[in-house]
Amino acid sequence: MSKLQTCTARETAGLLAFPDLVASLAHAAQEQAGGAITAPERQVVPMHEGQGGVMLSMPASAADICIHKLVNVVPANRARQLPTINGVVAVYEGRSGEPLCVLDGPTVTARRTAAISMLGLATFLPQAPQHVALIGTGGQADGHVQALAALYPGLTVSVTGSSLAKAQEFITRHSQLPLSLSAGTNVPEQAQAVFTLTTSSTPVYTEAAREGRLIIGVGAFKPDLAEIAPATLHASRLYVDDLAGAKHEAGDFIQAGIDWQQVGTLAGALADGVPPGHPLVFKTVGCAAWDLAAARCALQSINGFKER
């Protein structure tokens, strides 16, 4: 235990390069579908003194490694000028159970969430995008714009916030990225993909479903939240990253009363492809299998550093 490597948020981010992380997630999605990764639904435990805070426990195991992500979400921390999410991902050797390293939990979550969206972008769009739109200017938008810059340098990215001023502030904050960023109040007609990245309780994307535009829903991670209008969902072919979790957490789908029998999975799309000729919505809710994929990516980076 004295040699256990504990990584800061910055160090954890440095171990999770987006190209490698996307590849690791694609492999993990197929493994989970085949039963090679065990990742039960997350356990939520109230924090008695957390003023609405919760502890989230998310374990996952595979033949090579096991992980346990434990993060605490405390909304009241905003008033304390503290991060609302704190926690760690403990990584263990798969056979012996020996600890290998500890990663920063919020960083792992942010990076693998953005990387799952990037995997969806590559899976559900027939060709690399030239123009995408972000709805939201918070932490999720930060992670996604960094991922887009890493994988699609030169991409045109339109940003819509709760106000034009917030969208412009977001662009200023990320002006160093190799992207063509612009602020607006509506999603441009030419956007081939739209990412919804808010915690809104009412839909922020209400346009009619249309072929040739992919909607990737990232926010609305609780049943009482919704980012995408029911009419859009009912007129689209629907996919999720984790079906079991989506049935409890995908607020857009739950409120729209969609038929879960008609919902496809990311693993299925990776294996069988995507039928052409349909408007598409890809909803992500996350699961511990994605944290395990991130841990694999981090270990590969650590081992590479050791070898050099």
N, C-alpha and C positions, 0 to 999 in steps of 0.2 A: 504493500500500500504506500510505502514511502516514495516509490518511484512512479506513482500514479500521476499521469499528466492531466492537469486541469487547465482548460482553455478559457480565456476571456472572450467577451463578445467579439472583439476585433479579431482575435486569433481564430475563433470558430468560423467567422465569415471568410477568413483567408484560406481555410481548409475546404471550403465548399464552393469551388468554382462552378459556375452555372452549367457549362457544357458537360462536365463530369457528373454533376448532380442530376441533370435531366436524364442522362444515360442510365445512371443508377436507379432512378425512379421507374424508368420503363421496364427494367429487369425485375424490380421488386413488384410492380403491378402484375406482371405475368406470374411471378412466384406466388403471390398472395392468392391469385385466382386458382392456382393449381394446388394449394394447400401447403406449400413449402415455407410459408411465413404464417405464423399464428399471431394475430393482432386483435384481441378482444376489444369491444367498445369501451371507450374511456369511462372511468369512474369519476364521479363528481362528488366532492365532500365539502359541505359548507364550512367556512372559517368562522368560529364563534365570535371572534373579536375583529373580524375583517370588514364589518360594515357592508355586508353584501358580497364579500369576497368568497372565492371558491378555490379549492385545491383540485387539480386535474391530474389523474394518474393514468398513464398510457404505456403499458408494457407491450413488447413484441419480441418474438424469438424466431430464429432461423438456424440452419445447421452451423453457420460460421460464427454468428454473433447473436447476442441478446441485448436489448436496450430497455431502459425504463425512463420515460420522460415524466418528470413531476414538475408542474408549473402552477404558480399561484396567480390568480387574476383578482386584483383588488381595485375596482373602479374609484374608490375613495382616495386612492393614492394621488390622483390628479391634483386634488386640493392640497396635498402634502408636498407637491413638487417632486414626487417619486414616480418611477416607472409603474405602470399599471400591471405589467406582467413580469414576474420573476421566476426563475427556476433553472433546472439542469436536466441534461440527458446523460445518464450513466450508461456506459458501454461495457459489455462483458464478453469474454471469450465464450463461444457457443458450446463447447464440450465441458470445460472445467468450471465455467461460471466465474473465472477470475476477472477482476476489474481491469479494464484496459485504459480508459480515459473518461473524462467528464467534460461535456460540451455545454456551452451557454444555451439554455432552453429557448428563450425568446428568439435568438438568432437562428437556431435550427428551424424553428417554426416558420419564421419569416422567409428564410431562404427556400425551404422545401415547398412552401405554399406557392411562392412565385414560380418555382421550377415546375411544379405540377401544371400550372397555367401554361407555361412554355411548352411542356409536353403535349398539352391539349391543343395548343396553337399549331404545333407540327403535325399532330395526328388528324385533326379535323379540318384543317385548311388544305386544299389540294396543292398549294404552292406557297412559298415564303411570302409573308405580307409586305406590302409597301406602305400601308397607312393603317394605324390602329388608333383607338380612342380609349382613354381612361376616364371613368366616372368615379371621382373621389380623389382626395389630396392628402390622406393620412398615411399611417405607417404601411398599410398594404400597398398603397400606390407607390411609396418609396421603394419597396422591395421589387415591385413589378417593373418600374422604369429602369432600375439597375439591371434586372434580368434581360430586359429588351435591349439595353445598350450592349450587354455582353454578347448576346446571340444575334442581334440584328442591327449592327452599327449602321448609321445613316438612315434608319427608319424614321418616317414621319409619325409623330405621336401628338394627337390632340388631347387636351386635358380639360375636363369639365369639373368644376367644384361646386360647393353650395353657394359660392359667389364667384364672380369674375376675379375679384381681388385675391381670393384664396388660390385660384388656379394660376394666377400670375405669380404669386409668391412661390408656389410649387415649382414653376418653371425656373424662376431665379435660383432656387435652391439646387436645382439639378442642371444648371446651365453648362457645367463642365462635361456632361455626358455627350458621347458622339451620336446625338439624336437631333432631329429637327422638331423642336417642341413649340407648340402654340396653345394659347388659352382661348376658351370660348364658353358659350352658354348652352350650346347644343352639340350633339354628335354630328360630325360632318357626313354628308351623303356618301362620300367615297371611302369611308372607313370600312375595312374588310373584317375587322374584329373589334369587339367592344368588351372591355373588362369592367365589371361593376365591383367596386372596392370600398363599399360604405357599410355603415351599421344602421342604415335606414329601416324604419318600420313600415314605410310605404314605398311602392315601386319608384325607382329613379330612371328606369328604362321602360318606356311605354310604347315604343314604336312597333308597328306591325312586323310580324316575322317575315323574313325575306331570304330567299336563296342567295348564297354568295356572301352573307354576313354571319360570322360566328359570334355568339354571345357567350362569354365566360363569366359565370357568376361566382364571386369569391366571398363577398360579404353574406349577410343573412344566414348566419351560422346558428341561429336559434329559431324555434318554431314561430315566435312572435315578430320576426323580422322578414322583410321582403324587399328585394331590389328590382325584380323583373315582373312585369305585368302578367296576370293570368292569361290574357288573350294571346300574348306573345308565346307563352309556354305551350298552350294548347294547339297552336298552329305550327309547332316546331318538333323536330326529332330530338329527343332528350337523352342526355348521357350524364353520368355522375362518376366521380373518382372512386367512391366507396359506397356501395348500395346500402349496406346495413346501417352505416352512420347517417346517410342521407335521409332515411325514413324517419329519423328522430330529429335531425338538425337542419335540414334544408328548408328553411322557412318559406321561400318562394314556392317550392313544389307542394309543400304541405298545405299552405293557404289556398293554392290554386286547385287542390283536390285532384292532382294528376293520378293516372292509373300507373302504379308502380310496375305492373306487368309489361308496360310499354317502354320502360326506361332501360337503356343500355348502359354498359360500363366501359370505363377507359380500357380495362384489360381486354374486353371483347373487341373494342375498336382496334386495338393494337394487333390482335390476333387475326381478325376477320376483315378489317378495313371498314370504311364508312360508305353506305349506299349514297350515290350522288342524287342531286335533284331535290334536296330538302333544306329548309332553314334549320339551323343547328343551335342548340344550347348545351353547353357543358358546365355543370354545376360541381363545385368542389367543396368538400367539408373537412377533408383531412382525416388521417388515421395514423396509428403508431407505426404501421408498415412503412410510411413515408419517412418517419423519423429514423427507422432502422436503415433505410436506403441512404439517408444523409450521414448516418454514423459510418456506414461502409465507405462512403466517399471521403469522409474525414480521416479514417484510418489509412486509406490508400495514400492520402496526402502526407500524413505523419510518417508512414513507412518510407515514402519517397524521400522525405527530408533526411531521415536517418541514414538511408543508403548513400546519399550524397555526402 
